[in-house]
Amino acid sequence: MARWKITPEWKKSITEVQEWTKSGEPGYITYEIGWRWGEFIVETDGDNPPDIQEGVDMFDCGYECNDWSTDGGWFSDTEVDISNDEEQERLEEFLQENSVYDLEGARSFSSPPKILKNQKSKPCDASNEKDAV
């Protein structure tokens, strides 16, 4: 088994999306954040580097991925899609001053980060999985 560090070749290439719903209520709130950089540690059965396509969900890419980090958030966007116009307006106003994390009674469904552009793979040093050899 080999461990590989996957990083984007270009900055601003990772996005993470969370969708918030309220039990029993139609509609959702989507929160998207873009990251300048990040890394994902994946495991392969042999010594061959992983074959990961652009735009893939890094936690459903065909390889075990238990360790990841992102940094340098460069944008975030919130979209509200609620069938009740009055409630939608109230939520939009609330989110101008507050975070989606301040919502009470909402559940979050996270979409794992995706690398949107080319990535590179490097073998990891067994003594320190964060450092490339």
KEKE-646606 format. One record per residue (C-alpha): residue in three letters; x, y, z. Coordinates in steps of 0.1 Angstrom, whole numbers, plus 5000, padded with zeros to 4 digits. Each point is the difference from the previous one (the first is absolute). Last residue first. Example, Ala and Ser with C-alpha at 12.3 -4.5 7.8 and 13.67 -1.06 7.14 Angstrom:
BEGIN
SER513749895071;ALA498649665007;
END
This chain:
BEGIN
VAL509451284995;ALA496850205007;ASP499450125035;LYS496549965015;GLU500349635006;ASN502950045024;SER502049685007;ALA498549814970;ASP501250274976;CYS497250074976;PRO500249924962;LYS499150304978;SER496950054979;LYS499250314979;GLN496650164993;ASN498450154970;LYS497050225005;LEU496849995020;ILE501249815031;LYS496949915019;PRO499350045037;PRO497549785017;SER496350094997;SER498750075034;PHE496449955010;SER499250245028;ARG496949995021;ALA498250315011;GLY498250055033;GLU501750335009;LEU501950184973;ASP503350165013;TYR502249764979;VAL498450154969;SER501950325010;ASN498550335010;GLU499550364988;GLN499049944964;LEU498849655010;PHE497150145020;GLU498950224971;GLU500049704977;LEU498249795026;ARG497250255005;GLU499650044962;GLN499749624996;GLU497549985029;GLU497850264983;ASP500349834966;ASN499149655013;SER501449754975;ILE503550035014;ASP503150024978;VAL502850195018;GLU503450024984;THR503250095020;ASP503350074984;SER503549995014;PHE503350114984;TRP503749995006;GLY500549755028;GLY503749975004;ASP500349655015;THR498949644995;SER500849685018;TRP499649634995;ASP500549675017;ASN497849694996;CYS500049954962;GLU499749634989;TYR500049984962;GLY497349974974;CYS499350374998;ASP497050015024;PHE501650215029;MET501850234975;ASP496850074982;VAL501350034964;GLY500250334982;GLU503249904981;GLN500749634998;ILE502049805024;ASP502449724989;PRO502049915031;PRO503749954998;ASN501249644995;ASP501749845030;GLY497249755007;ASP496850005020;THR499650384999;GLU499450245030;VAL499050364998;ILE501250315019;PHE498250314988;GLU501550354998;GLY498850354999;TRP500550334983;ARG498150324989;TRP496649885014;GLY496650084988;ILE496949995023;GLU496549914991;TYR497050035023;THR496649874987;ILE496850075019;TYR497149764994;GLY496449964992;PRO497049825014;GLU499649995038;GLY499449685021;SER503550015014;LYS501950314990;THR502649984973;TRP503550124995;GLU502249904971;GLN503850035003;VAL502350034970;GLU503949994999;THR502050134971;ILE503749954992;SER501850154970;LYS500950355012;LYS503749934996;TRP501249804971;GLU501749665001;PRO497549875025;THR501449775027;ILE499849625006;LYS502349855025;TRP500549634995;ARG500149705024;ALA501249664987;MET498749655009;
END
